[in-house]
Every structure is written in structure tokens, then in C-alpha cells.
Amino acid sequence: MKHFLIAFLNVLLILNITSAQSYNNWRGPDRDGHYHESNLLKSWPANGPRMVWAFEILGKGFSSPVFANDKIYVTALDGDNGYVYVLSMDGKLESRFFYGEDFSSSYPGARSTPSIADNLLYMVTGHGELVCLDINSEQRVWSKKLFSDFDGSNLRWGFTENMVVDGDVIYVSPGGRRNNIVALNRHSGAVIWSSPAKGTLSAYGSPLLFEHGGRKIFAGHMADHVVGLDAVTGQLLWSHPFSNRHNIHPNTPIYHNGELYVFTGYGKGGYKLRLSRDGNSITQVWENSQLDPKTGGAVLIDGYLYGSGDRNRRWFGVDWNTGEVVHEARDIDAGTVITADGMLYAYTERGELALLKPDNGKFSVVSQTRIELGSDQHWAHLVIKDGILYVRRGNALMAFDIRK
């Protein structure tokens, strides 16, 4: 049953892809797990990097922090109600404000982290309510109910998506037959376009927005297809059948040089797709079923993919060009992965926090420690900002200094 339950891990960082708000992105400024930091430690002391502070009175949740105006924003559940907690950069609580009722059934907790653009904060709840709040007044500006307004349906473990914000537009995937994916004006919530795409359910996924062939393309993994849409018009450009036994696909695709890697868990693994020059069509290049991350994501470094499996509970290095496994190891448990300053940072489901050295598809564990504070599962993705590594575990947010 567990492998059904952890599918919503990907609810950590709702994004804003403009450079001014880069740390509000899901999995880094480019949504690919890369944090553009430098002068970081290449190994840690025996007991791990120095903890700067820990805030241990959050509510339940699986999200990671975002940053704006020299403050930290992180979401959590208190009873049935979801709140945005506002912390100072030294970990002191400054305020908290209500964003809506959130998912309190099995594995209760906030499933989304806010995206902040200018003074506006965006959240989507596990019950499918998209809300926009003013961070100055801490009041609601507008909201949309994705199921009643856009004919979507809720998912077994609560609606989950790290939405894309770009300029004045916010994209979300209600999963309805008519309104499968929609683009809204982020200031008012007005519909800019609505696409039926393939008409299948949302699948806990977090989409990718990228530029290719002179246009912006929205790529999302729905229940049984990966779809590519023109981000300006909502036109369906292409689709690729891609399902697993449970239609749970929490990972964000990775785009590089005209090619797109899409991947999922339950032993399914991933495909690399090549886009035509104009972006109107795709062809499959290779398939690899060994690297099958369920919720932990993957990163691409110097021509090699790194990540851990779900059914194949090992860490893998995979050649981007061929899809062949270069290296695999069981030194640590499966978990999430990001990268910064030439190193891999892993946070595993057993609570291991590890620093790995990648080397042309191979890798080695350089340092590791264990996260003891906090509650419930070790599912949240890591975040690095200004040389500080942020780790969320349930009711605790911890900050570690990883600077040289």
C-alpha cells in the first residue's frame, strides 16, 4: 500500500519561472534539480554539516520552503486547515495565515508549497482549490475550484501539482475531459485558454515549461499520456502513451538540447523523446526501465542522469545519449536528489542525508548523516539557497550551513 501513498511527494515547490523569482521554482530555478550555487563543501564533518537552526512547530506537510522579501514561506496543516508559515531567515516565526482547507485523510498534510510572484502567493490544495493570496495583507485575492469550475476529479491521495507560473500566466491541470489543462491570468484567475489535451486525469505530476523551436512548450505527464502543448495558445502539439499500473507520475520531465526525458515509478522507468525542429512532433529515442524514480526526481549532469529507483531500489547513473546504465549502487536508500556545485545531494526515505560525487555516470557517497528531528515521512525535496541546505520533515524545517 505504501507505494500508492507516497505519490504526492512532488508537492513541494510551486514555481515561478521568471529569473527574479527563481527560488520559488519547484526543484530549483529551472525545475531540473540544479541549484546555481558555488563555494560549497565537498565533504562534511563526521556528524554532518552544521545545523544553523531548526523550527519544530510546523503542522503536518510534505512541502519544501520558498523565499521572497528575505523571508521563508512554507505550508503546513493544522487540523483540517492549511496555513502558510512565514519565517525569518534565521528561523523565527513571524506570522502564519490561512489558505484553505487541505487534505487530512490518509497521510494528512499540506501537499503544495506556495509560489510567489511580486506580492501574490499561489497555492493548490489537496481538495483541488487553487487560491491566490496577497502576502502583504495576507488576504485572498481570488480562487478557483478545479473540480466544479473545470470538470476535474480528485485523486486518491489528494490533488497534487507544482504549478507553472510564467509572467502573468499560471498553468494548472484539473484533469477534466473538456478542461484538461488550463492557463489562467495570475492576477484575476480569468481563463486565457483551456485545452482538452487527451482528456485523462491529472497524475500527481508537476509539468515543465521550456523553449524549443521558437515557442514555449508546456509538457505534462497525465494519467496515461505525456502531452506537449503550445503554451501561448493551448494547442495540443503531440502526445506519447505512457502509463504504469497505477497511473501515478509525480516527476517533472527533463529537457535538454531538443530532447525530453519522461519517467515514473513502479518498474516502468523512462523514455527519452526527441522533438522535431518546430516542436510539433516527437520520436522515441530510447527506453530504460531500471531507473524508475517514483517521487524523488532525477538530475542530468554532463551527459548522465542520476537518480534512485522505486521498484529497483538502487541509485543509478544512466547515459543520456544511449539510455544505458553506467553504474548502480545500494549504499543508501531510495530518495530525492538535487545537485549544486558539482555534487549530488540525496535525502532518503530512511532519513539519510548524503553528499555524493558524480563522475561520468559513476558516483560515490562522500559524506552522510541522518535526519533525526521532525515527524512522519522523509519525503520532502531538498532546497539550497545562499549556501544553506533546507530539509523539511513533517513538523520540522532545518537549515544546514554547507558553505566552505
LINHU-V905952 format. One line per field, one symbol per residue. phi: phi as a letter, one per 20 degrees, with the letter a starting at -180 (. if undefined). burial: 1 if it has 24 or more other C-alpha atoms within 12 Angstrom, else 0. A space follows every 10 residues. Layout:
phi: ???
burial: ???
This chain:
phi: .gfffefegf eedfdcefff dfeeffmnfd mcnededbld gebdggenff feabddcfef rcedeccall cddbdbdcme deceeddffd nefdabcfdq fcfceglfqf dcdfdccldd ddccefende cdceffemdf ebbcefeeec lecfdgdngb aefedbmedc dbdfnffedf ccddffecnf febccfldmd gfcmecfcdb dbmmbecedc degcbecccf fednffeabc gaccfdldcf eegddblncc dcbbemnfnb cdddefgeme bccfebccef fcfecembcd clncecrded fefcecdcff fdnefebbbd fcffrebcba lmcdddcefe nfdcdddebl neabeebbbc edfncmeedf ffccblmded cdclecddcd edef
burial: 0001111111 1111111100 1111111111 1111111001 1111000110 1011111111 1111111100 1111111101 1111111110 1000011111 1111001111 1111111101 1111111111 1111100001 1111111011 1111111111 1111111111 1111111111 1111111010 1111111111 1111111111 1100011111 1111111111 1101111111 1111011111 1111110111 1111111111 1111100011 1101011111 1111111111 1001111111 1111111111 1011111110 0111111111 1111111110 1111111110 1111111111 1111111111 1111111111 1111111111 1110
